[in-house]
Amino acid sequence: MNHPLRAECINQEEQISTILSEQVLVPITCNHCKMDTDVSLAMLKQAQPFLCEHCYQVNRLSDAELQVLLNVLGRFGYRTSR
């Protein structure tokens, strides 16, 4: 059985995480025109190419770039579903 805890009983050192939906848009900078394009996490995690909405250049994140992105989000308390 779960019981709510009073505020003074909660350990303040615990981190709170937010689970991001796969539909969250992440701004990704185009390698060609250096402008940002919003791309969903689902598309990035599937390693699908995406089209820059400014210059129409096809871009893709490498596996290393995706891992860096997910690690940075994780450091700020954002998690993604596996």
Helices and strands as residue ranges (DSSP letters): G 7-9, E 18-20, E 25-29, E 36-40, H 41-45, E 50-51, E 58-59, H 63-75, E 78-80
